[in-house]
Amino acid sequence: MTAAVEIAPAKLNLALHVRDRLPDGRHAIETIFAFCTDGDRLTAESARDINLQVVGPFAAQLPDEADNLVIKAARALAQAAGVAEGATLVLDKCLPVASGLGGGSADAAAALRLLTSLWRIDPKHAEQVAPALGSDVPVCLLSLPARGEEAGDRITPAAMPELTGAPVLLVNPRVQLSTADVFGGWDGEDQGPLEDWREGRNGLEQAATGLVPQIETVLAWLSAQRGAKFVRMSGSGATCFALFSDEVSRDTAAELVPREWWRLATFLR
């Protein structure tokens, strides 16, 4: 049997403002999500039990199978839908871990989409279990431009046709960065409403840069590249990205990325 395949697109935050604390202790944010055409790759085949194999350049950075969000998503979906069969899942981990690209959430969402099809169940079950897996899983389930509020999990689709197909270059200094540590560096000041993502900012950049100073270097390097028209850090870092005016400029910059950094030349969905 041919394995079914699903891409887990890299998530970008075009802007992110921290507003307050929610009653449950999580941070209230306003953000604009966008997604790339590339990311991790998940395959699945029918099996008696649910099991996972992780391969790829960043496989060694992931936790044991029992703690992997792909396994948690698969088991939660099976339970919610009353599915008795299993699946053999293979995750090709192409995105760096703890990098501000929503990798774990995107992987979990890809598992929900893939197994909904494999097990032939109602997609509503995936929508029901997604929020419990993580704040970014619901938007990653859609993998389309959206506005996120509250903890980022109150989602409103955002029509941004001008960005579809935009060339983008992602760069990470190969330093993992804890989301909790970055949010812990928030000074408690309301960063104001997010109205236009171009005029907004990533309100976590200062805290992230304090933990990983290389972020400042990456941002400056991207800003200096010919054709780069919009540069920002994604999520809680340390990945930064630049939107380019054309594919040739992006590819030229990609070839110049310092060898010690990770890079991905891709497009927005």
C-alpha positions as CSV (number, residue, x, y, z in Angstrom):
1,M,0.0,0.0,0.0
2,T,1.3,3.5,-0.9
3,A,1.8,5.7,2.2
4,A,-0.3,8.8,2.5
5,V,1.7,12.0,2.8
6,E,1.1,15.3,4.4
7,I,3.3,18.4,4.6
8,A,3.4,20.2,8.0
9,P,4.0,23.8,6.7
10,A,6.3,26.1,8.7
11,K,4.4,28.8,10.5
12,L,5.4,32.4,10.5
13,N,4.2,35.3,12.7
14,L,4.1,38.4,10.5
15,A,3.5,40.4,13.7
16,L,2.9,39.5,17.3
17,H,1.8,41.8,20.2
18,V,1.6,40.7,23.8
19,R,-1.4,42.3,25.5
20,D,-2.1,40.8,28.9
21,R,-2.4,37.6,30.9
22,L,-5.4,35.3,30.6
23,P,-7.2,33.9,33.6
24,D,-5.5,30.6,33.1
25,G,-2.0,32.2,33.2
26,R,-1.3,32.1,29.5
27,H,-0.3,35.3,27.7
28,A,-2.9,37.1,25.7
29,I,-1.6,37.9,22.3
30,E,-2.6,39.4,18.9
31,T,-0.8,37.9,16.0
32,I,-1.0,37.4,12.2
33,F,-0.1,33.9,11.1
34,A,1.2,33.0,7.6
35,F,2.4,29.6,6.4
36,C,5.1,28.4,4.0
37,T,4.7,25.8,1.3
38,D,7.5,23.8,2.9
39,G,8.1,22.2,6.3
40,D,8.2,18.8,7.9
41,R,6.9,15.8,6.1
42,L,4.6,13.2,7.6
43,T,3.6,9.8,6.1
44,A,1.2,7.2,7.3
45,E,0.2,3.6,6.5
46,S,-2.6,1.6,8.1
47,A,-1.4,-0.6,11.0
48,R,-2.7,-2.5,14.0
49,D,-1.3,0.0,16.5
50,I,-0.2,3.6,16.5
51,N,3.5,4.0,16.2
52,L,6.0,6.7,15.1
53,Q,9.4,6.8,13.6
54,V,11.3,10.1,13.4
55,V,13.9,10.7,10.7
56,G,15.5,13.7,9.1
57,P,18.2,16.3,10.0
58,F,16.6,17.4,13.2
59,A,15.3,14.0,14.4
60,A,17.8,13.8,17.3
61,Q,16.5,17.0,18.8
62,L,13.0,15.7,19.4
63,P,11.8,14.1,22.7
64,D,11.1,10.4,23.0
65,E,8.1,9.0,21.0
66,A,5.8,9.1,24.1
67,D,6.2,12.8,24.4
68,N,5.9,13.6,20.7
69,L,2.9,15.7,19.7
70,V,2.3,13.5,16.6
71,I,1.7,10.5,18.8
72,K,-0.4,12.5,21.2
73,A,-2.5,13.9,18.3
74,A,-3.0,10.4,16.8
75,R,-4.1,8.9,20.1
76,A,-6.4,11.8,20.9
77,L,-8.0,11.6,17.5
78,A,-8.5,7.8,17.7
79,Q,-10.1,8.2,21.1
80,A,-12.4,11.1,20.0
81,A,-13.6,9.3,16.9
82,G,-13.8,5.8,18.4
83,V,-11.3,4.4,15.9
84,A,-9.9,1.0,16.7
85,E,-7.3,0.8,14.0
86,G,-3.8,2.2,14.1
87,A,-1.2,3.8,11.8
88,T,2.5,3.6,11.2
89,L,3.7,7.2,11.1
90,V,7.0,8.5,9.8
91,L,8.0,12.1,10.5
92,D,10.8,13.6,8.4
93,K,11.9,16.4,10.7
94,C,13.2,19.1,8.4
95,L,12.6,22.2,10.6
96,P,14.8,23.0,13.6
97,V,13.2,22.4,17.0
98,A,12.2,25.2,19.3
99,S,12.7,27.7,16.5
100,G,9.5,29.8,16.4
101,L,8.1,28.0,13.4
102,G,5.4,26.1,15.2
103,G,7.1,22.8,14.2
104,G,5.6,20.6,16.8
105,S,2.1,22.1,16.4
106,A,2.4,21.8,12.6
107,D,3.4,18.2,13.0
108,A,0.4,17.5,15.2
109,A,-1.9,19.2,12.9
110,A,-0.5,17.3,9.9
111,A,-1.2,14.1,11.8
112,L,-4.8,15.1,12.4
113,R,-5.3,15.9,8.7
114,L,-3.6,12.7,7.6
115,L,-5.3,10.4,9.9
116,T,-8.7,12.0,9.3
117,S,-8.3,10.9,5.7
118,L,-6.6,7.5,6.4
119,W,-9.3,6.5,8.9
120,R,-12.1,8.1,6.9
121,I,-13.6,10.0,9.8
122,D,-15.4,13.3,10.2
123,P,-13.0,16.3,10.2
124,K,-14.9,17.7,13.2
125,H,-13.0,15.2,15.4
126,A,-9.7,16.8,14.5
127,E,-11.1,20.3,15.2
128,Q,-12.3,19.1,18.6
129,V,-9.0,17.7,19.8
130,A,-6.7,20.3,18.2
131,P,-7.0,23.0,21.0
132,A,-6.0,20.6,23.8
133,L,-2.7,19.7,21.9
134,G,-1.4,23.3,21.9
135,S,-2.4,26.9,21.3
136,D,-1.0,26.9,17.7
137,V,-2.4,23.5,16.7
138,P,-5.9,24.9,15.6
139,V,-4.3,27.5,13.2
140,C,-1.8,24.9,12.0
141,L,-4.7,22.6,11.2
142,L,-5.9,25.2,8.7
143,S,-2.3,26.3,7.6
144,L,-3.8,29.4,6.0
145,P,-3.3,33.1,6.8
146,A,-5.2,34.0,10.0
147,R,-5.4,36.4,12.9
148,G,-4.9,34.9,16.3
149,E,-6.1,36.3,19.6
150,E,-6.4,35.3,23.2
151,A,-3.5,32.7,23.5
152,G,-3.3,32.7,19.7
153,D,-6.0,30.0,19.5
154,R,-9.0,32.3,18.8
155,I,-8.7,32.3,15.0
156,T,-10.1,34.5,12.3
157,P,-9.2,33.7,8.7
158,A,-7.4,36.6,7.0
159,A,-7.6,37.1,3.3
160,M,-4.1,38.2,2.1
161,P,-4.0,37.2,-1.6
162,E,-1.1,39.7,-2.1
163,L,1.2,37.4,-0.1
164,T,0.3,34.1,-1.8
165,G,3.4,32.8,-3.6
166,A,5.6,35.5,-2.0
167,P,9.3,34.4,-2.0
168,V,10.5,34.1,1.6
169,L,13.8,33.1,3.2
170,L,14.0,31.6,6.7
171,V,17.2,31.7,8.7
172,N,18.0,30.3,12.1
173,P,21.3,30.6,13.9
174,R,21.0,26.9,15.0
175,V,20.2,27.9,18.6
176,Q,17.1,26.4,20.3
177,L,15.0,28.9,22.3
178,S,12.4,28.1,24.9
179,T,9.0,29.7,24.3
180,A,8.4,29.8,28.0
181,D,11.7,31.6,28.7
182,V,11.0,34.2,26.0
183,F,7.5,34.9,27.3
184,G,8.9,35.0,30.8
185,G,11.0,38.0,29.6
186,W,7.9,40.0,28.8
187,D,7.9,43.2,30.9
188,G,4.2,43.1,31.6
189,E,3.5,46.2,29.5
190,D,0.5,46.0,27.1
191,Q,2.1,46.3,23.6
192,G,-1.0,47.7,22.1
193,P,-3.5,46.5,19.5
194,L,-2.3,44.9,16.3
195,E,-4.0,46.5,13.3
196,D,-1.7,46.3,10.3
197,W,1.0,43.6,10.4
198,R,3.3,45.8,8.3
199,E,3.2,48.5,10.9
200,G,3.2,46.1,13.9
201,R,6.2,44.3,15.3
202,N,7.2,41.1,17.1
203,G,6.9,42.2,20.7
204,L,9.0,39.2,21.9
205,E,12.0,40.2,19.9
206,Q,13.7,42.1,22.7
207,A,13.3,39.2,25.2
208,A,14.4,36.7,22.6
209,T,17.5,38.7,21.7
210,G,18.4,39.0,25.3
211,L,18.6,35.2,25.5
212,V,20.1,34.6,22.0
213,P,22.0,37.7,20.8
214,Q,22.6,36.0,17.4
215,I,19.0,36.9,16.5
216,E,20.1,40.6,16.1
217,T,22.9,39.5,13.8
218,V,20.5,37.4,11.7
219,L,18.0,40.2,11.4
220,A,20.7,42.7,10.4
221,W,22.1,40.3,7.8
222,L,18.6,39.7,6.2
223,S,17.9,43.4,6.1
224,A,21.1,44.0,4.2
225,Q,20.2,41.6,1.4
226,R,19.2,42.9,-2.0
227,G,15.5,42.6,-2.6
228,A,14.5,42.0,1.0
229,K,11.4,44.1,1.6
230,F,10.2,42.9,5.0
231,V,12.3,41.3,7.8
232,R,11.1,40.0,11.2
233,M,11.6,37.4,13.8
234,S,9.0,34.6,13.9
235,G,7.1,33.7,17.1
236,S,9.4,33.4,20.1
237,G,12.5,33.0,17.8
238,A,15.2,32.3,17.0
239,T,14.1,31.9,13.4
240,C,14.0,35.1,11.4
241,F,12.6,35.6,7.9
242,A,12.6,38.0,5.0
243,L,10.0,38.5,2.3
244,F,11.7,39.2,-1.1
245,S,10.6,41.2,-4.1
246,D,11.3,38.3,-6.4
247,E,12.5,34.7,-6.4
248,V,15.9,35.4,-7.9
249,S,16.8,37.9,-5.1
250,R,15.7,35.4,-2.5
251,D,17.8,32.5,-4.0
252,T,20.8,34.8,-4.3
253,A,20.5,35.7,-0.6
254,A,20.0,32.0,0.3
255,E,23.3,31.1,-1.3
256,L,25.0,33.7,0.8
257,V,23.7,32.6,4.2
258,P,26.6,31.8,6.5
259,R,27.3,28.1,6.5
260,E,26.8,27.8,10.3
261,W,23.2,29.0,10.0
262,W,20.2,26.9,8.9
263,R,18.2,28.3,6.0
264,L,15.1,27.5,4.0
265,A,14.1,29.2,0.7
266,T,10.4,28.8,0.2
267,F,7.1,30.6,-0.6
268,L,4.1,31.7,1.4
269,R,0.9,29.8,0.8
